[in-house]
Amino acid sequence: MSRFDSYAKKYSSIHMRRENGILEMRFHTDNGPLRWGLVPHGELPDAFADVARDRDNRVVILTGTGDEFSGVRATPGTRSLAQGLTANAYDRVHSEGRALLMNLLNIEVPVIAAINGPAWRHAEIPLLSDIVLASETAAFQDSAHFPSGMVPGDGMHIVMPMLLGMNRGRYYLLTGQTLSAQEAKDLGLVAELLPAEKVLARAWEHAALLTQKPTLLLRYTRLMFTEYIKRRMQDLLGYGLAMEGLALMETLEPPA
């Protein structure tokens, strides 16, 4: 069991507040939009585990800071991360990558995403929520992987074909496609589009309605919704992360 006081201020990349059983997790980097790196990659899995173990949480809201949910757009040269990569170093990435999504899915209460702007990296995190709300300024791209020279193996290879359909999902990943907020809604990734300043308030409205329901109704409905996704993750997430790491090794080979 976790207690809110023990983890609320524990993580440098997450601001948390809780009212009436509704926990808001606002991701950030130095109080601006979240920038992915080793810090959030290590903190989010542990934060999701703490949240999952706290039975006083009845609904969870995920949101970002400022005008982006998470950045940045695709940039050449991401494969330079392979320089100096060792088996032990990648073991950390592999372990945290598996825990990131499995611990999110282990949260046993409804999760609402309030996507305040573009989700360039790890868009699968908000898109795995039970209710997905987005700003009209939102956009979605898997910027960290194929467009930047990396295998999309840390969950996007499962989530996007599952949500978009196999052919459209593979197209999205291989081309580095950017989906606008409206396209995401038309494709079923997003349930509601709202002005940026209204997205978070709408999430709290949904959360307040959900908390009127009995606790076990909330928990068991979430369990039912996530079971299939967790099975897919269990089968394919570790494998995908392994393929991502092996492909990075190619950049360490001496020129032919």
PETAMO-V482908 format. One record per residue. N is the residue number from 1. NEAR is the number of other C-alpha atoms within 8 Angstrom. Layout:
BEGIN
n | near
N | NEAR
N | NEAR
END
This chain:
BEGIN
n | near
1 | 5
2 | 10
3 | 7
4 | 8
5 | 6
6 | 8
7 | 11
8 | 10
9 | 9
10 | 6
11 | 10
12 | 8
13 | 12
14 | 9
15 | 13
16 | 10
17 | 8
18 | 8
19 | 6
20 | 4
21 | 10
22 | 14
23 | 13
24 | 12
25 | 12
26 | 11
27 | 14
28 | 14
29 | 10
30 | 5
31 | 6
32 | 8
33 | 15
34 | 14
35 | 9
36 | 11
37 | 6
38 | 6
39 | 8
40 | 9
41 | 12
42 | 9
43 | 11
44 | 9
45 | 14
46 | 10
47 | 10
48 | 12
49 | 12
50 | 10
51 | 11
52 | 12
53 | 9
54 | 11
55 | 8
56 | 5
57 | 11
58 | 13
59 | 14
60 | 14
61 | 15
62 | 14
63 | 14
64 | 16
65 | 14
66 | 9
67 | 8
68 | 14
69 | 17
70 | 15
71 | 13
72 | 9
73 | 9
74 | 11
75 | 9
76 | 7
77 | 7
78 | 10
79 | 10
80 | 7
81 | 7
82 | 10
83 | 7
84 | 5
85 | 8
86 | 6
87 | 6
88 | 6
89 | 8
90 | 10
91 | 8
92 | 8
93 | 8
94 | 11
95 | 8
96 | 11
97 | 11
98 | 12
99 | 9
100 | 13
101 | 11
102 | 10
103 | 13
104 | 12
105 | 9
106 | 8
107 | 12
108 | 10
109 | 13
110 | 14
111 | 11
112 | 16
113 | 16
114 | 16
115 | 17
116 | 18
117 | 16
118 | 14
119 | 15
120 | 17
121 | 13
122 | 9
123 | 12
124 | 10
125 | 9
126 | 12
127 | 10
128 | 7
129 | 11
130 | 10
131 | 8
132 | 15
133 | 15
134 | 19
135 | 16
136 | 11
137 | 12
138 | 14
139 | 13
140 | 13
141 | 13
142 | 17
143 | 14
144 | 14
145 | 10
146 | 14
147 | 14
148 | 13
149 | 10
150 | 13
151 | 9
152 | 14
153 | 13
154 | 12
155 | 12
156 | 12
157 | 12
158 | 11
159 | 10
160 | 14
161 | 13
162 | 9
163 | 9
164 | 11
165 | 9
166 | 8
167 | 7
168 | 9
169 | 13
170 | 11
171 | 9
172 | 11
173 | 14
174 | 9
175 | 8
176 | 12
177 | 10
178 | 8
179 | 10
180 | 10
181 | 15
182 | 9
183 | 8
184 | 13
185 | 12
186 | 8
187 | 8
188 | 9
189 | 11
190 | 14
191 | 10
192 | 8
193 | 13
194 | 10
195 | 9
196 | 11
197 | 5
198 | 9
199 | 16
200 | 10
201 | 7
202 | 8
203 | 13
204 | 9
205 | 8
206 | 8
207 | 13
208 | 9
209 | 8
210 | 9
211 | 12
212 | 6
213 | 8
214 | 7
215 | 8
216 | 6
217 | 8
218 | 13
219 | 11
220 | 10
221 | 9
222 | 12
223 | 10
224 | 8
225 | 9
226 | 9
227 | 8
228 | 8
229 | 8
230 | 10
231 | 8
232 | 10
233 | 12
234 | 8
235 | 8
236 | 9
237 | 14
238 | 12
239 | 9
240 | 13
241 | 13
242 | 10
243 | 10
244 | 13
245 | 9
246 | 8
247 | 10
248 | 11
249 | 9
250 | 7
251 | 10
252 | 8
253 | 6
254 | 4
255 | 3
256 | 2
END
